[in-house]
Amino acid sequence: MTDIRYITADIKGVLLGKGHPLAVQSMCNVDTNDIDAALRQCVSLHEAGARLIRLTTQGVREVESLGAIKSGLLSMGIRTPLVADIHFSSDAAIAAASVADKVRINPGNFHKDHTLARARFKEFLSVCREHGTAVRIGINHGSLGERITGLYGNTPTGMVEAIWEWVEMCRREHFENVVLSLKASNVPVMVQAYRLLYERMLSEGTVYPLHLGVTEAGNGDMGRIKSAAGLACLLREGIGDTIRVSLTEDPVKEIPVALRVAEYFAGGNNDKYLTAPGVWNISTGTMEEFITDAACAIGPALLDRTLDDFTLEGCVSGKELGPERIGEFRDDILQATRRKITRCEYVACPSCGRTLYDIETVFNDVKRRTSHLKGLTIAVMGCIVNGPGEMADADYGYVGEGRGKVTLYRGKEPVRRGIPQEAAINELISLITSDGRGN
Ligand code: SF4
């Protein structure tokens, strides 16, 4: 048997890979060009415990802003590495490679012509090498592209094939400062994709660090439960080197949840709350800790279908949780793991510097108006550039266009464009009702 090589990524001193601690990270949701606001948010994320901070970097102007934010942080003695989040623009990626500490890209989006995309990727890697910049190659379930879906469908296998081509290019270029991610909002799809990728890396003899996350997980209890269950399933198998819990909330709120997940697996005893087969008893200090721990404890067995139902007893701050609260958690985790659907399913992006409206308020309003629509999936997305591609299998989508306007989608089709934001939720409800699905 060949020896397995475990690659360590070095993001300006933050080491990711086998033998290194799991790193928690998040992403700013303010405009990257609003340098004061971005600096404030970076400081808050750093103080909360983020070891990497990502910023949306649409173009060359945002690369300059990122450089200014980095200098501002350094002047305060904060050395937390900054990650440029690039979509589509290979010019922005190449510019960011000499400024950011790590650049997140999907090279398949660099150019419509695949040969040109490969050429740009090669150029990008050489700038990263010159500047000691790490790379995350991130492929999401919702944006595989026709070339891959035509061959493999919109599947976990397609996700692995899509990323593997770029991994091979990195290998040919002898570029090893690489982290990989395969995110999905559907938790079972996310788990399967990362497991397949891990198997592929083992069979090829080189294991790269993995960035884990459930994307567009939404907010509140459900967002926390989806993330914790998906991450737990992989972390208990030793898969994963850095994690992000994406919530459609202030990104600072992501950090305690991610730290709690990391802490759960740091002790080495994954079954600490199990009192008998299928029976858990969890005592914690806060409701958020309870939800996170319960999802870490119970989620993996539900996802792997080794458990169909469970008994849970809970105590928060010394007070026993009643059957109603436990019942809510049961419904949430069964739905998060796609074992039993009892209500409407939501996909909502965490928002970023491209979001030009108050997505958290809108998402909560959409949830309030549609939660009875069992069996439907509704997406609320921050921007028209990536939102439609990232909505995955949503039946309907509410997508911010900018300038106070919204486009509504039925599946992948934009059906009502340019709707003023004040009227957009009513329009969404009327669209669903006129399709006969509003009951
Ligand atoms: S879909 Fe949301 S998180 Fe993704 S780029 Fe657009 S606004 Fe940002």
Residues whose N, C-alpha, C, O or C-beta is under 5 A from the ligand:
A	BS01	SF4	C349 P350 S351 C352 R354 T355 M381 G382 C383 N386 G387
